[in-house]
Amino acid sequence: MSAEAWIIDGYVDEPACLGVPPYISPYIRTVAGVLVDHQYTVRYCTIDQIRQDYGLLKKANTADIAVMIAGVTVPGKYLGGTPAGYTDIRQIGTSLQKPESFIGGPILFGSSKGGGSQAIRQEEFGFDNLLHGSPAHALHSFLSDHQPSPWIRSYADEDRWAVAGSSVVTQHPLYPLVLCEIETSRGCPHAISGGCSFCTEPFYGEPVYRSIPGVSNEIAALYAHGVRHFRLGRQPDLLTYQAGAGEFPTPRPDILRELFEQIRSAAPQIQTLHIDNINPGTIARHPEESMEALSVIVTYHTTGDVAAFGMETADPAVIEACNLKGDPDMMLDAIRIVNEVGAQRKDGIPHLLPGLNFIAGLAGETADTYRLNQEFLSQVLKEGLLIRRVNIRQLMPFEGTRSWNENSLPVDEKRFRQFKEDVRKHFDLPMLRAVFPRGTVLRHVIIEESGDTSFGRQLGSYPILVGIPLRLTPRAVIDVVVVDHGMRSVTALPWPVQINSLPPKVLTWIPGISRKNQVKILAKRPFSDTIGVESAAGVSFPPDYFTFTSPEVQAP
Ligand code: SF4
């Protein structure tokens, strides 16, 4: 019998406005590959599974090796799974008595209760060994010669381990409803001038890029194990994939095209292909090449995609003090360009929109910073530009970054809250109405929480939270139609709308129907066609809006 190794997944790397899609990070898969290479049978579980069933930890305690990956790189609220906190990790570390135990991931950079306080670096997790740097490389060194590894920047081994460890995805509790994040590079070109003051990416130095076969072979292996949802994440700027030297290199659309073509041929029936970070400073400095590169993405990706812009602030004083990527005019230019290429719709959904990240508490911040941020967002609205989401968080300084010593913490809580509320009410709400107008059909929403109102999301980058005023089966996958908007979510009904079976109080969600006509609808049910509904409702509907048969819910 081969030796057994457990991987405990307590890691989330996701800006956290509305939650996290269920996903497995590259750390987990490459660590699994190392364990497979060293002839271990790999068992995998998430921190949430352990919280629900302590017996899992007992089982892990009988293994030969246990590896935990933990930490968050972006503080915030996580609805799709709560990342492991320091107390969780210590409890697990001290409980693992029999196996040789390892811990790695961003937790080694530090942890805190959330934004607004420093991330304190801990070493006392109760684990036998710390996996510094690349967890896969560090684990491989321990298993080979019991020595901590030097920092290895090349992807040669990780590419191999990513393929060898790909089958671990089948053990994810939500498999096959799982998104695999695919790393394309590490390190940031902006590190040449020191990088942004708050960011840990410059710790990795100047960029090292994965090869196209490295990426496509990993995707082919995951695809062969049934994965259909991918995001090219874990890189500071996908536009500069394999671009030349310099602090803001010029995008190479030809290389990006080759990358996306290879991905598409490795995963012909792919259902989600999204991206993550794009540096708006790249777009503003190289508008033509960026437009071409963005067009390549729009050609090969799937709709509903988000280019996350770390703009952080619209205050020139903060930009200067923190060496950020560009001034507000450049950010606005970048937003315009992404809109020009990506705001076109397919099946009612915009292809690719910017997402904006703001950070409060950076050096140089004053009360005026918030006014400038608000003015910036007003300008975006005024120009009719679309933004998929705005993420506002407080700085969580990591040791080793300039922000550790230079910051404006604690932030003026009152002003910070006002800013957030103002954005929610006066920006997010009109923007959601513009991005997902009533009548928009959202496909393949996965129900995550059931109740009088059930909640679900699609798999992808920053999927919108969908509230459905019906008790639905968790993990059901349904299409829905948007009927109303909250500040950070939409209300929707299963689509096509089951007009003959909807409970009376849910009928009230169908837009445009007066209370009097709702009574008429109830009296005249069952309907057999849309014309009948329209005559009772006094409103017209798209021909495919209703179904007149029994509800159908696709099994996961
Ligand atoms: S925030 Fe982005 S551009 Fe700035 S240092 Fe980090 S990765 Fe580089």
Boltz pocket constraint, residues with backbone or C-beta under 6 A from the ligand:
constraints:
  - pocket:
      binder: B
      contacts: [[A, 188], [A, 189], [A, 190], [A, 191], [A, 194], [A, 195], [A, 196], [A, 199], [A, 200], [A, 201], [A, 202], [A, 236], [A, 279], [A, 310], [A, 323], [A, 325]]
      max_distance: 6.0
